[in-house]
């Protein structure tokens, strides 16, 4: 890796988290596949969990499980490795202030295959 990237710092992964007094919420993240062996996303999770504890935040919310609890959800298994538990909350919804414009844009995207 040093041959390819030199001695400069290299970003391995990035995440977006939201802190409130009651909860630290993991929104999303991304990482470069070539750096998978460093487990950077898990390290980011650990760092934010420790930061939440330091701030006295009682809950850490991973978000993003499908509600299928038959063992087939790899994302759920990853999250359970942190010894958490599932709390069911209200789901998400989408509001389109201009529904006709939204439908037209989606039709154009389908025609352009984007």
C-alpha positions in Angstrom: 0.0 0.0 0.0 2.9 2.4 0.7 4.0 1.9 -2.9 0.6 3.0 -4.2 -0.3 5.7 -1.6 3.0 6.8 -0.1 3.2 8.0 3.4 0.3 10.4 3.1 -2.8 10.0 5.3 -5.5 8.0 3.4 -9.2 8.1 4.0 -10.5 4.6 4.5 -14.1 5.2 5.2 -16.5 8.0 6.2 -19.8 8.1 8.1 -22.5 10.6 9.1 -23.8 10.5 12.7 -26.2 12.7 14.5 -26.0 13.5 18.2 -28.9 14.5 20.3 -29.1 14.5 24.1 -31.1 11.2 24.0 -29.5 9.3 21.2 -26.5 9.0 18.9 -27.9 8.0 15.4 -25.9 6.4 12.7 -27.2 7.7 9.4 -25.0 6.2 6.7 -21.4 5.4 5.7 -19.2 4.3 2.9 -15.8 2.8 2.5 -13.3 1.9 -0.2 -13.4 -1.8 -0.9 -9.6 -2.0 -1.3 -9.3 -1.1 2.4 -11.9 -3.7 3.7 -9.2 -5.6 5.6 -8.8 -2.6 8.0 -12.5 -2.8 9.1 -12.7 1.1 9.1 -16.5 1.2 9.3 -16.5 -0.9 12.5 -13.8 1.4 14.0 -15.9 4.5 13.2 -18.9 2.8 15.0 -16.7 2.1 18.0 -15.4 5.7 18.1 -18.9 7.2 18.0 -20.2 4.8 20.6 -17.4 5.8 23.0 -18.1 9.5 22.2 -21.8 9.0 23.0 -20.8 7.4 26.3 -18.5 10.3 27.0 -21.3 12.8 26.3 -23.7 10.9 28.5 -26.0 9.9 25.6 -28.0 6.8 26.7 -28.9 5.3 23.3 -27.1 4.4 20.1 -29.3 3.9 17.1 -27.9 2.0 14.1 -31.1 2.5 12.0 -31.6 0.6 8.8 -32.8 -2.9 9.6 -35.5 -4.3 7.4 -37.7 -6.0 10.1 -37.0 -9.5 8.8 -35.6 -11.3 11.8 -35.1 -14.8 10.4 -31.3 -14.6 10.4 -31.0 -13.8 6.7 -30.2 -10.1 7.2 -26.4 -9.6 7.3 -26.8 -6.0 8.3 -28.8 -7.0 11.4 -26.2 -9.7 12.3 -23.4 -7.1 12.0 -25.3 -4.7 14.3 -26.1 -7.5 16.8 -22.4 -8.1 17.2 -22.3 -4.9 19.2 -24.6 -6.6 21.8 -27.5 -4.3 21.2 -31.2 -5.0 21.0 -34.0 -4.1 18.6 -36.3 -1.3 19.4 -39.2 -0.9 17.0 -40.0 2.7 16.2 -42.2 4.5 13.7 -41.0 4.0 10.2 -40.0 6.7 7.6 -42.2 8.3 5.1 -41.7 10.5 2.0 -43.4 13.8 1.3 -43.4 15.2 -2.2 -44.6 18.8 -2.2 -45.0 18.7 -6.0 -46.1 15.1 -6.7 -46.7 15.7 -10.5 -43.2 17.1 -10.9 -41.8 14.1 -9.1 -43.6 11.7 -11.3 -42.5 13.5 -14.5 -38.9 13.5 -13.3 -39.1 9.8 -12.5 -40.5 9.0 -16.0 -37.7 11.0 -17.6 -35.1 9.1 -15.5 -36.6 5.8 -16.6 -36.5 6.8 -20.2 -32.9 7.9 -19.9 -32.1 4.8 -17.8 -30.7 6.8 -14.9 
